Amino acid sequence: MSELPEETGDERVDAIVAGLGRLGELPVSEHVQVFDEAFSGLESVLATAVEEQ
């Protein structure tokens, strides 16, 4: 897998993105679950950000 992006400035997002680093250790058949978890986490962070405004 290519290098992960630099920090985003939001610790919650950074933790989610860092979790994608485990893709290289997993069989491809398990990648969808990792992406689903990341997507759900990012949706949650975005919803929280909208509520905070």
PQR file of N, CA, C, O and H, with PARSE charges and radii, in Angstrom:
ATOM      1  N   MET A   1       0.851  -1.182   0.000 -0.4000 1.5000
ATOM      2  CA  MET A   1       0.000   0.000   0.000 -0.0000 2.0000
ATOM      3  C   MET A   1       0.886   1.231   0.000  0.5500 1.7000
ATOM      4  O   MET A   1       1.997   1.197   0.529 -0.5500 1.4000
ATOM      5  N   SER A   2       0.415   2.295  -0.576 -0.4000 1.5000
ATOM      6  CA  SER A   2       1.188   3.525  -0.604 -0.0000 2.0000
ATOM      7  C   SER A   2       1.194   4.178   0.767  0.5500 1.7000
ATOM      8  O   SER A   2       0.475   3.761   1.675 -0.5500 1.4000
ATOM      9  H   SER A   2      -0.487   2.322  -1.006  0.4000 1.0000
ATOM     10  N   GLU A   3       2.000   5.186   0.898 -0.4000 1.5000
ATOM     11  CA  GLU A   3       2.107   5.884   2.180 -0.0000 2.0000
ATOM     12  C   GLU A   3       0.787   6.552   2.538  0.5500 1.7000
ATOM     13  O   GLU A   3       0.035   6.999   1.672 -0.5500 1.4000
ATOM     14  H   GLU A   3       2.585   5.524   0.161  0.4000 1.0000
ATOM     15  N   LEU A   4       0.534   6.604   3.829 -0.4000 1.5000
ATOM     16  CA  LEU A   4      -0.661   7.277   4.301 -0.0000 2.0000
ATOM     17  C   LEU A   4      -0.439   8.778   4.275  0.5500 1.7000
ATOM     18  O   LEU A   4       0.699   9.233   4.393 -0.5500 1.4000
ATOM     19  H   LEU A   4       1.145   6.241   4.533  0.4000 1.0000
ATOM     20  N   PRO A   5      -1.496   9.554   4.125 -0.5600 1.5000
ATOM     21  CA  PRO A   5      -1.348  11.014   4.091  0.2800 2.0000
ATOM     22  C   PRO A   5      -0.854  11.554   5.429  0.5500 1.7000
ATOM     23  O   PRO A   5      -0.925  10.879   6.457 -0.5500 1.4000
ATOM     24  N   GLU A   6      -0.356  12.778   5.390 -0.4000 1.5000
ATOM     25  CA  GLU A   6       0.075  13.439   6.617 -0.0000 2.0000
ATOM     26  C   GLU A   6      -1.128  13.673   7.510  0.5500 1.7000
ATOM     27  O   GLU A   6      -2.269  13.443   7.109 -0.5500 1.4000
ATOM     28  H   GLU A   6      -0.299  13.326   4.555  0.4000 1.0000
ATOM     29  N   GLU A   7      -0.868  14.127   8.711 -0.4000 1.5000
ATOM     30  CA  GLU A   7      -1.951  14.375   9.659 -0.0000 2.0000
ATOM     31  C   GLU A   7      -2.934  15.400   9.117  0.5500 1.7000
ATOM     32  O   GLU A   7      -2.568  16.317   8.382 -0.5500 1.4000
ATOM     33  H   GLU A   7       0.059  14.314   9.037  0.4000 1.0000
ATOM     34  N   THR A   8      -4.185  15.222   9.499 -0.4000 1.5000
ATOM     35  CA  THR A   8      -5.244  16.115   9.025 -0.0000 2.0000
ATOM     36  C   THR A   8      -5.469  17.294   9.954  0.5500 1.7000
ATOM     37  O   THR A   8      -6.062  18.299   9.562 -0.5500 1.4000
ATOM     38  H   THR A   8      -4.483  14.478  10.096  0.4000 1.0000
ATOM     39  N   GLY A   9      -4.995  17.170  11.184 -0.4000 1.5000
ATOM     40  CA  GLY A   9      -5.255  18.209  12.174 -0.0000 2.0000
ATOM     41  C   GLY A   9      -6.403  17.843  13.098  0.5500 1.7000
ATOM     42  O   GLY A   9      -6.654  18.539  14.082 -0.5500 1.4000
ATOM     43  H   GLY A   9      -4.513  16.354  11.503  0.4000 1.0000
ATOM     44  N   ASP A  10      -7.096  16.769  12.794 -0.4000 1.5000
ATOM     45  CA  ASP A  10      -8.180  16.283  13.650 -0.0000 2.0000
ATOM     46  C   ASP A  10      -7.773  14.889  14.125  0.5500 1.7000
ATOM     47  O   ASP A  10      -7.634  13.966  13.321 -0.5500 1.4000
ATOM     48  H   ASP A  10      -6.892  16.204  11.994  0.4000 1.0000
ATOM     49  N   GLU A  11      -7.586  14.746  15.418 -0.4000 1.5000
ATOM     50  CA  GLU A  11      -7.107  13.478  15.968 -0.0000 2.0000
ATOM     51  C   GLU A  11      -8.034  12.312  15.645  0.5500 1.7000
ATOM     52  O   GLU A  11      -7.573  11.191  15.430 -0.5500 1.4000
ATOM     53  H   GLU A  11      -7.698  15.495  16.071  0.4000 1.0000
ATOM     54  N   ARG A  12      -9.330  12.569  15.610 -0.4000 1.5000
ATOM     55  CA  ARG A  12     -10.289  11.498  15.315 -0.0000 2.0000
ATOM     56  C   ARG A  12     -10.105  10.996  13.885  0.5500 1.7000
ATOM     57  O   ARG A  12     -10.091   9.790  13.640 -0.5500 1.4000
ATOM     58  H   ARG A  12      -9.705  13.480  15.784  0.4000 1.0000
ATOM     59  N   VAL A  13      -9.966  11.921  12.954 -0.4000 1.5000
ATOM     60  CA  VAL A  13      -9.769  11.547  11.549 -0.0000 2.0000
ATOM     61  C   VAL A  13      -8.414  10.871  11.379  0.5500 1.7000
ATOM     62  O   VAL A  13      -8.301   9.873  10.667 -0.5500 1.4000
ATOM     63  H   VAL A  13      -9.978  12.901  13.153  0.4000 1.0000
ATOM     64  N   ASP A  14      -7.401  11.403  12.022 -0.4000 1.5000
ATOM     65  CA  ASP A  14      -6.066  10.796  11.926 -0.0000 2.0000
ATOM     66  C   ASP A  14      -6.074   9.347  12.401  0.5500 1.7000
ATOM     67  O   ASP A  14      -5.419   8.494  11.802 -0.5500 1.4000
ATOM     68  H   ASP A  14      -7.493  12.213  12.600  0.4000 1.0000
ATOM     69  N   ALA A  15      -6.808   9.066  13.469 -0.4000 1.5000
ATOM     70  CA  ALA A  15      -6.883   7.699  13.990 -0.0000 2.0000
ATOM     71  C   ALA A  15      -7.576   6.777  12.988  0.5500 1.7000
ATOM     72  O   ALA A  15      -7.161   5.633  12.803 -0.5500 1.4000
ATOM     73  H   ALA A  15      -7.340   9.759  13.956  0.4000 1.0000
ATOM     74  N   ILE A  16      -8.612   7.267  12.354 -0.4000 1.5000
ATOM     75  CA  ILE A  16      -9.328   6.467  11.358 -0.0000 2.0000
ATOM     76  C   ILE A  16      -8.429   6.182  10.169  0.5500 1.7000
ATOM     77  O   ILE A  16      -8.346   5.043   9.707 -0.5500 1.4000
ATOM     78  H   ILE A  16      -8.949   8.196  12.505  0.4000 1.0000
ATOM     79  N   VAL A  17      -7.754   7.213   9.669 -0.4000 1.5000
ATOM     80  CA  VAL A  17      -6.864   7.046   8.524 -0.0000 2.0000
ATOM     81  C   VAL A  17      -5.711   6.106   8.882  0.5500 1.7000
ATOM     82  O   VAL A  17      -5.311   5.279   8.062 -0.5500 1.4000
ATOM     83  H   VAL A  17      -7.821   8.137  10.044  0.4000 1.0000
ATOM     84  N   ALA A  18      -5.185   6.223  10.076 -0.4000 1.5000
ATOM     85  CA  ALA A  18      -4.094   5.345  10.510 -0.0000 2.0000
ATOM     86  C   ALA A  18      -4.553   3.891  10.513  0.5500 1.7000
ATOM     87  O   ALA A  18      -3.762   2.991  10.230 -0.5500 1.4000
ATOM     88  H   ALA A  18      -5.510   6.895  10.742  0.4000 1.0000
ATOM     89  N   GLY A  19      -5.816   3.658  10.829 -0.4000 1.5000
ATOM     90  CA  GLY A  19      -6.358   2.306  10.827 -0.0000 2.0000
ATOM     91  C   GLY A  19      -6.320   1.657   9.451  0.5500 1.7000
ATOM     92  O   GLY A  19      -6.301   0.431   9.342 -0.5500 1.4000
ATOM     93  H   GLY A  19      -6.458   4.389  11.058  0.4000 1.0000
ATOM     94  N   LEU A  20      -6.309   2.471   8.403 -0.4000 1.5000
ATOM     95  CA  LEU A  20      -6.221   1.928   7.050 -0.0000 2.0000
ATOM     96  C   LEU A  20      -4.851   1.298   6.796  0.5500 1.7000
ATOM     97  O   LEU A  20      -4.686   0.519   5.857 -0.5500 1.4000
ATOM     98  H   LEU A  20      -6.324   3.467   8.492  0.4000 1.0000
ATOM     99  N   GLY A  21      -3.886   1.632   7.625 -0.4000 1.5000
ATOM    100  CA  GLY A  21      -2.554   1.069   7.490 -0.0000 2.0000
ATOM    101  C   GLY A  21      -2.515  -0.437   7.678  0.5500 1.7000
ATOM    102  O   GLY A  21      -1.566  -1.092   7.249 -0.5500 1.4000
ATOM    103  H   GLY A  21      -4.021   2.265   8.388  0.4000 1.0000
ATOM    104  N   ARG A  22      -3.532  -0.989   8.311 -0.4000 1.5000
ATOM    105  CA  ARG A  22      -3.549  -2.440   8.528 -0.0000 2.0000
ATOM    106  C   ARG A  22      -3.987  -3.217   7.295  0.5500 1.7000
ATOM    107  O   ARG A  22      -3.954  -4.447   7.302 -0.5500 1.4000
ATOM    108  H   ARG A  22      -4.304  -0.457   8.660  0.4000 1.0000
ATOM    109  N   LEU A  23      -4.396  -2.529   6.241 -0.4000 1.5000
ATOM    110  CA  LEU A  23      -4.843  -3.212   5.028 -0.0000 2.0000
ATOM    111  C   LEU A  23      -3.765  -4.124   4.456  0.5500 1.7000
ATOM    112  O   LEU A  23      -4.069  -5.202   3.945 -0.5500 1.4000
ATOM    113  H   LEU A  23      -4.423  -1.529   6.235  0.4000 1.0000
ATOM    114  N   GLY A  24      -2.509  -3.696   4.539 -0.4000 1.5000
ATOM    115  CA  GLY A  24      -1.420  -4.493   3.997 -0.0000 2.0000
ATOM    116  C   GLY A  24      -1.221  -5.820   4.700  0.5500 1.7000
ATOM    117  O   GLY A  24      -0.610  -6.733   4.144 -0.5500 1.4000
ATOM    118  H   GLY A  24      -2.263  -2.820   4.954  0.4000 1.0000
ATOM    119  N   GLU A  25      -1.725  -5.936   5.904 -0.4000 1.5000
ATOM    120  CA  GLU A  25      -1.568  -7.155   6.696 -0.0000 2.0000
ATOM    121  C   GLU A  25      -2.754  -8.106   6.535  0.5500 1.7000
ATOM    122  O   GLU A  25      -2.706  -9.249   6.988 -0.5500 1.4000
ATOM    123  H   GLU A  25      -2.221  -5.194   6.355  0.4000 1.0000
ATOM    124  N   LEU A  26      -3.804  -7.631   5.895 -0.4000 1.5000
ATOM    125  CA  LEU A  26      -5.035  -8.423   5.795 -0.0000 2.0000
ATOM    126  C   LEU A  26      -5.223  -8.968   4.386  0.5500 1.7000
ATOM    127  O   LEU A  26      -4.746  -8.383   3.414 -0.5500 1.4000
ATOM    128  H   LEU A  26      -3.843  -6.702   5.527  0.4000 1.0000
ATOM    129  N   PRO A  27      -5.921 -10.091   4.286 -0.5600 1.5000
ATOM    130  CA  PRO A  27      -6.269 -10.569   2.952  0.2800 2.0000
ATOM    131  C   PRO A  27      -7.261  -9.604   2.302  0.5500 1.7000
ATOM    132  O   PRO A  27      -8.036  -8.938   2.989 -0.5500 1.4000
ATOM    133  N   VAL A  28      -7.227  -9.539   0.995 -0.4000 1.5000
ATOM    134  CA  VAL A  28      -8.098  -8.615   0.262 -0.0000 2.0000
ATOM    135  C   VAL A  28      -9.561  -8.831   0.624  0.5500 1.7000
ATOM    136  O   VAL A  28     -10.343  -7.880   0.640 -0.5500 1.4000
ATOM    137  H   VAL A  28      -6.597 -10.079   0.437  0.4000 1.0000
ATOM    138  N   SER A  29      -9.929 -10.045   0.908 -0.4000 1.5000
ATOM    139  CA  SER A  29     -11.326 -10.339   1.247 -0.0000 2.0000
ATOM    140  C   SER A  29     -11.798  -9.605   2.502  0.5500 1.7000
ATOM    141  O   SER A  29     -13.003  -9.484   2.720 -0.5500 1.4000
ATOM    142  H   SER A  29      -9.295 -10.817   0.896  0.4000 1.0000
ATOM    143  N   GLU A  30     -10.885  -9.118   3.320 -0.4000 1.5000
ATOM    144  CA  GLU A  30     -11.249  -8.397   4.539 -0.0000 2.0000
ATOM    145  C   GLU A  30     -11.150  -6.880   4.383  0.5500 1.7000
ATOM    146  O   GLU A  30     -11.469  -6.149   5.321 -0.5500 1.4000
ATOM    147  H   GLU A  30      -9.906  -9.216   3.143  0.4000 1.0000
ATOM    148  N   HIS A  31     -10.721  -6.399   3.232 -0.4000 1.5000
ATOM    149  CA  HIS A  31     -10.550  -4.966   3.014 -0.0000 2.0000
ATOM    150  C   HIS A  31     -11.875  -4.213   3.063  0.5500 1.7000
ATOM    151  O   HIS A  31     -11.931  -3.098   3.581 -0.5500 1.4000
ATOM    152  H   HIS A  31     -10.463  -6.993   2.470  0.4000 1.0000
ATOM    153  N   VAL A  32     -12.930  -4.798   2.537 -0.4000 1.5000
ATOM    154  CA  VAL A  32     -14.223  -4.114   2.526 -0.0000 2.0000
ATOM    155  C   VAL A  32     -14.656  -3.763   3.941  0.5500 1.7000
ATOM    156  O   VAL A  32     -15.159  -2.666   4.182 -0.5500 1.4000
ATOM    157  H   VAL A  32     -12.885  -5.703   2.115  0.4000 1.0000
ATOM    158  N   GLN A  33     -14.467  -4.677   4.870 -0.4000 1.5000
ATOM    159  CA  GLN A  33     -14.849  -4.410   6.265 -0.0000 2.0000
ATOM    160  C   GLN A  33     -14.051  -3.232   6.827  0.5500 1.7000
ATOM    161  O   GLN A  33     -14.609  -2.387   7.526 -0.5500 1.4000
ATOM    162  H   GLN A  33     -14.058  -5.568   4.675  0.4000 1.0000
ATOM    163  N   VAL A  34     -12.761  -3.168   6.531 -0.4000 1.5000
ATOM    164  CA  VAL A  34     -11.919  -2.070   7.014 -0.0000 2.0000
ATOM    165  C   VAL A  34     -12.393  -0.744   6.421  0.5500 1.7000
ATOM    166  O   VAL A  34     -12.490   0.258   7.129 -0.5500 1.4000
ATOM    167  H   VAL A  34     -12.307  -3.855   5.963  0.4000 1.0000
ATOM    168  N   PHE A  35     -12.690  -0.741   5.112 -0.4000 1.5000
ATOM    169  CA  PHE A  35     -13.181   0.485   4.472 -0.0000 2.0000
ATOM    170  C   PHE A  35     -14.538   0.891   5.035  0.5500 1.7000
ATOM    171  O   PHE A  35     -14.790   2.079   5.238 -0.5500 1.4000
ATOM    172  H   PHE A  35     -12.611  -1.555   4.537  0.4000 1.0000
ATOM    173  N   ASP A  36     -15.409  -0.073   5.289 -0.4000 1.5000
ATOM    174  CA  ASP A  36     -16.711   0.241   5.882 -0.0000 2.0000
ATOM    175  C   ASP A  36     -16.560   0.875   7.261  0.5500 1.7000
ATOM    176  O   ASP A  36     -17.253   1.838   7.591 -0.5500 1.4000
ATOM    177  H   ASP A  36     -15.205  -1.038   5.124  0.4000 1.0000
ATOM    178  N   GLU A  37     -15.647   0.328   8.063 -0.4000 1.5000
ATOM    179  CA  GLU A  37     -15.404   0.886   9.396 -0.0000 2.0000
ATOM    180  C   GLU A  37     -14.872   2.312   9.287  0.5500 1.7000
ATOM    181  O   GLU A  37     -15.296   3.194  10.034 -0.5500 1.4000
ATOM    182  H   GLU A  37     -15.084  -0.454   7.796  0.4000 1.0000
ATOM    183  N   ALA A  38     -13.952   2.538   8.364 -0.4000 1.5000
ATOM    184  CA  ALA A  38     -13.387   3.878   8.182 -0.0000 2.0000
ATOM    185  C   ALA A  38     -14.467   4.845   7.717  0.5500 1.7000
ATOM    186  O   ALA A  38     -14.562   5.962   8.226 -0.5500 1.4000
ATOM    187  H   ALA A  38     -13.607   1.821   7.757  0.4000 1.0000
ATOM    188  N   PHE A  39     -15.274   4.428   6.764 -0.4000 1.5000
ATOM    189  CA  PHE A  39     -16.344   5.273   6.252 -0.0000 2.0000
ATOM    190  C   PHE A  39     -17.321   5.647   7.359  0.5500 1.7000
ATOM    191  O   PHE A  39     -17.698   6.812   7.490 -0.5500 1.4000
ATOM    192  H   PHE A  39     -15.197   3.521   6.351  0.4000 1.0000
ATOM    193  N   SER A  40     -17.730   4.668   8.151 -0.4000 1.5000
ATOM    194  CA  SER A  40     -18.656   4.935   9.255 -0.0000 2.0000
ATOM    195  C   SER A  40     -18.041   5.899  10.265  0.5500 1.7000
ATOM    196  O   SER A  40     -18.711   6.805  10.760 -0.5500 1.4000
ATOM    197  H   SER A  40     -17.423   3.722   8.044  0.4000 1.0000
ATOM    198  N   GLY A  41     -16.767   5.695  10.562 -0.4000 1.5000
ATOM    199  CA  GLY A  41     -16.091   6.584  11.496 -0.0000 2.0000
ATOM    200  C   GLY A  41     -16.000   8.005  10.976  0.5500 1.7000
ATOM    201  O   GLY A  41     -16.220   8.959  11.721 -0.5500 1.4000
ATOM    202  H   GLY A  41     -16.223   4.959  10.160  0.4000 1.0000
ATOM    203  N   LEU A  42     -15.677   8.149   9.696 -0.4000 1.5000
ATOM    204  CA  LEU A  42     -15.584   9.485   9.107 -0.0000 2.0000
ATOM    205  C   LEU A  42     -16.954  10.155   9.046  0.5500 1.7000
ATOM    206  O   LEU A  42     -17.066  11.361   9.263 -0.5500 1.4000
ATOM    207  H   LEU A  42     -15.499   7.373   9.090  0.4000 1.0000
ATOM    208  N   GLU A  43     -17.994   9.377   8.753 -0.4000 1.5000
ATOM    209  CA  GLU A  43     -19.356   9.925   8.769 -0.0000 2.0000
ATOM    210  C   GLU A  43     -19.706  10.455  10.153  0.5500 1.7000
ATOM    211  O   GLU A  43     -20.317  11.515  10.290 -0.5500 1.4000
ATOM    212  H   GLU A  43     -17.903   8.397   8.577  0.4000 1.0000
ATOM    213  N   SER A  44     -19.316   9.715  11.157 -0.4000 1.5000
ATOM    214  CA  SER A  44     -19.609  10.098  12.523 -0.0000 2.0000
ATOM    215  C   SER A  44     -18.881  11.393  12.912  0.5500 1.7000
ATOM    216  O   SER A  44     -19.454  12.279  13.547 -0.5500 1.4000
ATOM    217  H   SER A  44     -18.820   8.854  11.045  0.4000 1.0000
ATOM    218  N   VAL A  45     -17.614  11.479  12.517 -0.4000 1.5000
ATOM    219  CA  VAL A  45     -16.839  12.691  12.794 -0.0000 2.0000
ATOM    220  C   VAL A  45     -17.465  13.887  12.077  0.5500 1.7000
ATOM    221  O   VAL A  45     -17.579  14.969  12.653 -0.5500 1.4000
ATOM    222  H   VAL A  45     -17.149  10.760  12.001  0.4000 1.0000
ATOM    223  N   LEU A  46     -17.867  13.691  10.828 -0.4000 1.5000
ATOM    224  CA  LEU A  46     -18.487  14.777  10.074 -0.0000 2.0000
ATOM    225  C   LEU A  46     -19.794  15.214  10.709  0.5500 1.7000
ATOM    226  O   LEU A  46     -20.062  16.412  10.809 -0.5500 1.4000
ATOM    227  H   LEU A  46     -17.775  12.812  10.360  0.4000 1.0000
ATOM    228  N   ALA A  47     -20.607  14.266  11.139 -0.4000 1.5000
ATOM    229  CA  ALA A  47     -21.874  14.612  11.793 -0.0000 2.0000
ATOM    230  C   ALA A  47     -21.630  15.406  13.067  0.5500 1.7000
ATOM    231  O   ALA A  47     -22.351  16.360  13.360 -0.5500 1.4000
ATOM    232  H   ALA A  47     -20.389  13.293  11.058  0.4000 1.0000
ATOM    233  N   THR A  48     -20.619  15.015  13.818 -0.4000 1.5000
ATOM    234  CA  THR A  48     -20.280  15.735  15.039 -0.0000 2.0000
ATOM    235  C   THR A  48     -19.818  17.158  14.722  0.5500 1.7000
ATOM    236  O   THR A  48     -20.176  18.106  15.422 -0.5500 1.4000
ATOM    237  H   THR A  48     -20.032  14.241  13.580  0.4000 1.0000
ATOM    238  N   ALA A  49     -19.026  17.296  13.671 -0.4000 1.5000
ATOM    239  CA  ALA A  49     -18.518  18.616  13.282 -0.0000 2.0000
ATOM    240  C   ALA A  49     -19.665  19.531  12.880  0.5500 1.7000
ATOM    241  O   ALA A  49     -19.657  20.717  13.207 -0.5500 1.4000
ATOM    242  H   ALA A  49     -18.735  16.527  13.103  0.4000 1.0000
ATOM    243  N   VAL A  50     -20.642  18.993  12.180 -0.4000 1.5000
ATOM    244  CA  VAL A  50     -21.805  19.789  11.765 -0.0000 2.0000
ATOM    245  C   VAL A  50     -22.606  20.211  12.982  0.5500 1.7000
ATOM    246  O   VAL A  50     -23.072  21.349  13.054 -0.5500 1.4000
ATOM    247  H   VAL A  50     -20.649  18.029  11.915  0.4000 1.0000
ATOM    248  N   GLU A  51     -22.774  19.307  13.943 -0.4000 1.5000
ATOM    249  CA  GLU A  51     -23.541  19.622  15.152 -0.0000 2.0000
ATOM    250  C   GLU A  51     -22.836  20.679  15.998  0.5500 1.7000
ATOM    251  O   GLU A  51     -23.496  21.453  16.692 -0.5500 1.4000
ATOM    252  H   GLU A  51     -22.396  18.383  13.885  0.4000 1.0000
ATOM    253  N   GLU A  52     -21.511  20.720  15.949 -0.4000 1.5000
ATOM    254  CA  GLU A  52     -20.750  21.672  16.756 -0.0000 2.0000
ATOM    255  C   GLU A  52     -20.839  23.088  16.226  0.5500 1.7000
ATOM    256  O   GLU A  52     -20.531  24.040  16.944 -0.5500 1.4000
ATOM    257  H   GLU A  52     -20.976  20.091  15.385  0.4000 1.0000
ATOM    258  N   GLN A  53     -21.256  23.238  14.979 -0.4000 1.5000
ATOM    259  CA  GLN A  53     -21.320  24.588  14.383 -0.0000 2.0000
ATOM    260  C   GLN A  53     -22.570  25.304  14.739  0.5500 1.7000
ATOM    261  O   GLN A  53     -22.771  26.443  14.318 -0.5500 1.4000
ATOM    262  H   GLN A  53     -21.506  22.464  14.396  0.4000 1.0000
TER
END
